[in-house]
């Protein structure tokens, strides 16, 4: 039997997963949050889209109220968590929406289990693996955090992640996100940074994606610039590309109205 509500918990894959499950309708949407945030970053989407759809948001292992294990953190492990969560909740043929790290998880899922999903939304993410320079930066940040300077990492992260418009007009959002990162377990952050550094590329699989796909990117995103999204759009046959104005790496937070409208338009096209 389905349990509906906020801050629910279920044990899968040896860990406790915290999730929200609201609404009902012709489609079920699964939102996968970005690094190093948690499911609360989807609050506006959960409230709005659950008016017409079943919407599930969850905390990736170690983030928010989800627990972690001693197992080495990888994007595939995170994807396996999600697969088992969907099976436990008896969710069939959902639409996946992954943002940034969540997009890596979604791409991992869709390339391994394409028949389990009805559609795909990729927001501010990319298919390429880290360059050697990118890996070095992540490992440098791991050392920085292990040496007790999470605040320095977090401040640099939000400065880079949010768009110019947000920094000028919505300092409260930036500060709130900074606090969220500072309250995240440091081991979770460092483990996830390693998983991001060691992830595999998925570009070679894009041509195999035949599900309805929406690719979204914030116009001011400098972490994964719009060119990365345009590349995926060109490689995924029949996909749609939307650029969200006035937003950086987190368009769902920075321009939620435009983000939600874009999702609603796309979802209306899915049978």
C-alpha positions as CSV (number, residue, x, y, z in Angstrom):
1,X,0.0,0.0,0.0
2,X,1.3,3.5,-0.9
3,X,2.2,5.9,1.9
4,X,1.7,9.5,0.9
5,X,3.2,12.5,2.7
6,X,6.3,14.3,3.6
7,X,9.5,13.0,5.3
8,X,8.6,9.3,4.8
9,X,11.4,6.7,5.3
10,X,12.1,3.3,3.8
11,X,15.0,0.9,4.1
12,X,16.5,-0.2,0.8
13,X,20.0,-1.3,-0.2
14,X,21.1,-1.4,3.4
15,X,20.3,2.3,4.1
16,X,17.3,4.4,5.1
17,X,16.0,6.7,2.3
18,X,14.0,9.8,3.2
19,X,11.4,10.8,0.6
20,X,8.3,12.8,0.0
21,X,5.4,11.3,-2.1
22,X,2.5,13.6,-3.0
23,X,-0.2,13.9,-5.6
24,X,-1.7,11.6,-8.2
25,X,-2.3,11.7,-11.9
26,X,-1.5,10.1,-15.2
27,X,2.3,10.3,-14.6
28,X,4.7,9.8,-11.8
29,X,7.7,12.1,-11.6
30,X,10.9,11.3,-9.8
31,X,13.2,14.2,-8.9
32,X,16.9,13.6,-8.3
33,X,18.6,16.5,-6.5
34,X,21.9,18.1,-7.2
35,X,25.2,17.9,-5.3
36,X,25.5,18.9,-2.5
37,X,21.8,19.7,-1.8
38,X,18.9,17.5,-0.7
39,X,15.3,16.9,-1.6
40,X,14.1,20.2,-0.1
41,X,15.6,21.8,-3.2
42,X,12.6,20.5,-5.1
43,X,10.0,22.0,-2.7
44,X,8.4,24.3,-5.2
45,X,8.2,21.6,-7.8
46,X,6.7,19.2,-5.4
47,X,4.0,21.6,-4.3
48,X,3.1,22.8,-7.8
49,X,3.4,19.6,-10.0
50,X,1.7,17.4,-7.4
51,X,-1.5,19.2,-8.3
52,X,-1.6,17.2,-11.5
53,X,0.9,14.3,-11.1
54,X,2.3,11.9,-8.5
55,X,5.6,13.5,-7.5
56,X,8.4,11.8,-5.5
57,X,11.5,13.5,-4.2
58,X,14.1,11.8,-2.1
59,X,17.4,12.4,-0.4
60,X,20.4,10.7,-2.1
61,X,22.3,8.5,0.3
62,X,24.0,10.5,3.0
63,X,22.2,13.8,2.1
64,X,19.3,15.3,4.0
65,X,17.7,12.6,6.2
66,X,19.0,9.6,4.3
67,X,21.6,7.4,5.9
68,X,24.7,6.0,4.3
69,X,26.8,2.8,4.4
70,X,30.4,1.9,4.3
71,X,30.1,0.9,0.6
72,X,32.2,3.0,-1.8
73,X,30.1,5.8,-3.2
74,X,29.7,5.7,-7.0
75,X,27.1,7.1,-9.4
76,X,26.1,3.5,-10.2
77,X,25.5,2.8,-6.5
78,X,23.3,5.9,-6.2
79,X,21.4,4.8,-9.3
80,X,21.0,1.3,-7.8
81,X,19.5,2.9,-4.7
82,X,17.0,4.7,-6.8
83,X,16.1,1.5,-8.8
84,X,15.4,-0.3,-5.5
85,X,13.4,2.6,-4.1
86,X,11.2,2.6,-7.2
87,X,10.7,-1.1,-6.8
88,X,9.9,-0.8,-3.1
89,X,7.3,1.9,-3.8
90,X,5.9,-0.1,-6.7
91,X,6.4,2.8,-9.2
92,X,6.1,1.8,-12.8
93,X,7.2,3.8,-15.8
94,X,8.0,7.1,-14.1
95,X,9.5,10.2,-15.7
96,X,13.0,10.9,-14.3
97,X,14.1,14.4,-13.7
98,X,17.8,14.8,-12.6
99,X,19.6,18.0,-12.0
100,X,23.5,18.2,-12.1
101,X,24.6,15.1,-10.1
102,X,21.0,14.0,-10.3
103,X,21.3,14.1,-14.1
104,X,24.3,11.7,-14.0
105,X,22.2,9.3,-12.0
106,X,19.3,9.7,-14.4
107,X,21.6,9.0,-17.4
108,X,23.0,6.0,-15.6
109,X,19.5,4.7,-15.1
110,X,18.1,5.4,-18.6
111,X,21.1,3.8,-20.3
112,X,20.9,0.6,-18.2
113,X,17.2,0.2,-17.8
114,X,15.5,2.2,-20.6
115,X,12.3,0.2,-20.5
116,X,11.6,1.2,-16.9
117,X,11.0,4.8,-17.7
118,X,8.4,6.8,-19.7
119,X,10.4,10.0,-20.1
120,X,13.6,11.8,-19.1
121,X,14.4,15.4,-18.0
122,X,18.0,16.4,-17.8
123,X,18.7,19.8,-16.1
124,X,22.1,21.5,-16.0
125,X,24.1,18.3,-16.4
126,X,26.4,16.7,-19.0
127,X,27.4,13.4,-20.5
128,X,31.1,13.8,-20.4
129,X,33.4,12.5,-17.7
130,X,35.7,14.8,-15.7
131,X,38.8,15.9,-17.4
132,X,42.1,15.4,-15.6
133,X,41.9,19.1,-14.6
134,X,38.4,18.6,-13.3
135,X,39.3,15.5,-11.3
136,X,42.2,17.4,-9.7
137,X,39.9,20.2,-8.7
138,X,37.5,17.7,-7.0
139,X,40.3,15.9,-5.2
140,X,41.8,19.3,-4.1
141,X,38.4,20.1,-2.6
142,X,38.2,16.8,-0.9
143,X,41.5,17.6,0.8
144,X,40.3,21.1,1.7
145,X,37.2,19.7,3.3
146,X,39.1,17.0,5.2
147,X,41.4,19.7,6.5
148,X,38.4,21.3,8.1
149,X,37.5,24.1,5.6
150,X,34.1,23.1,4.4
151,X,33.0,26.7,4.7
152,X,35.6,27.8,2.2
153,X,34.5,25.1,-0.2
154,X,30.8,25.9,0.3
155,X,31.2,29.6,-0.2
156,X,33.1,29.1,-3.5
157,X,30.5,26.6,-4.6
158,X,27.5,28.8,-4.2
159,X,29.4,31.8,-5.7
160,X,30.0,29.7,-8.9
161,X,26.7,27.8,-9.0
162,X,24.2,30.6,-8.8
163,X,23.7,32.9,-11.7
164,X,24.5,36.6,-11.8
165,X,20.8,37.5,-11.6
166,X,20.3,35.4,-8.4
167,X,23.4,36.9,-6.7
168,X,22.0,40.4,-7.4
169,X,18.3,39.8,-6.7
170,X,18.0,36.8,-4.3
171,X,20.7,36.8,-1.8
172,X,18.4,34.9,0.6
173,X,18.3,31.9,-1.7
174,X,22.1,31.9,-1.9
175,X,22.5,32.2,1.9
176,X,19.9,29.5,2.5
177,X,21.7,27.1,0.1
178,X,25.0,27.9,1.8
179,X,23.6,26.9,5.2
180,X,22.2,23.7,3.7
181,X,25.7,22.7,2.5
182,X,27.3,23.6,5.8
183,X,24.8,21.3,7.5
184,X,25.6,18.4,5.3
185,X,27.8,15.5,6.6
186,X,31.4,16.2,5.4
187,X,32.0,12.6,4.6
188,X,29.0,12.5,2.4
189,X,30.3,15.5,0.5
190,X,33.8,14.1,0.1
191,X,32.5,10.7,-0.9
192,X,30.3,12.3,-3.5
193,X,33.1,14.4,-4.9
194,X,35.1,11.3,-5.5
195,X,32.1,9.6,-7.1
196,X,31.7,12.6,-9.4
197,X,35.4,12.6,-10.3
198,X,35.4,8.9,-11.2
199,X,32.1,8.7,-13.1
200,X,32.0,7.3,-16.6
201,X,31.0,9.2,-19.7
202,X,27.5,8.6,-21.1
203,X,27.8,10.5,-24.4
204,X,28.2,7.3,-26.4
205,X,24.8,6.1,-25.1
206,X,22.8,9.3,-26.0
207,X,21.9,8.0,-29.4
208,X,20.3,5.0,-27.8
209,X,17.8,7.1,-25.8
210,X,14.4,6.9,-27.5
211,X,12.2,8.0,-24.6
212,X,10.7,11.6,-24.7
213,X,13.5,13.8,-23.4
214,X,13.6,17.4,-22.2
215,X,17.0,19.1,-21.8
216,X,17.1,22.2,-19.6
217,X,19.8,24.6,-18.7
218,X,20.0,27.9,-16.9
219,X,21.1,30.7,-19.2
220,X,23.7,31.9,-16.7
221,X,25.1,28.4,-15.8
222,X,28.9,28.5,-15.7
223,X,29.2,25.0,-14.1
224,X,27.6,23.1,-17.0
225,X,27.1,25.9,-19.6
226,X,24.3,25.7,-22.2
227,X,26.7,24.4,-24.8
228,X,26.8,21.1,-22.8
229,X,23.0,20.9,-22.9
230,X,22.9,21.8,-26.6
231,X,25.3,18.9,-27.3
232,X,23.1,16.4,-25.5
233,X,20.0,17.8,-27.3
234,X,21.7,17.2,-30.7
235,X,22.6,13.6,-29.8
236,X,19.3,12.5,-28.3
237,X,16.9,12.1,-31.2
238,X,13.7,14.0,-30.8
239,X,14.7,15.7,-27.6
240,X,13.6,19.3,-26.7
241,X,16.0,22.0,-25.4
242,X,14.9,24.8,-23.1
243,X,17.1,27.6,-21.7
244,X,15.8,29.2,-18.5
245,X,16.5,32.9,-18.3
246,X,17.9,34.6,-15.2
247,X,19.2,31.3,-13.8
248,X,22.5,29.6,-13.2
249,X,23.1,26.0,-12.3
250,X,19.9,25.6,-10.2
251,X,17.1,26.9,-12.4
252,X,14.5,25.1,-10.4
253,X,15.4,27.3,-7.5
254,X,16.4,30.5,-9.3
255,X,13.5,30.8,-11.7
256,X,11.0,28.2,-10.5
257,X,8.0,29.6,-12.4
258,X,9.8,29.2,-15.8
259,X,11.2,25.8,-14.8
260,X,7.8,24.5,-13.7
261,X,6.1,25.8,-16.8
262,X,8.7,24.2,-19.0
263,X,8.2,20.8,-17.2
264,X,4.4,21.1,-17.5
265,X,4.5,21.8,-21.2
266,X,6.8,18.8,-21.7
267,X,4.8,16.5,-19.6
268,X,1.6,17.3,-21.5
269,X,3.3,15.7,-24.6
270,X,3.9,12.3,-22.9
271,X,1.2,9.7,-23.4
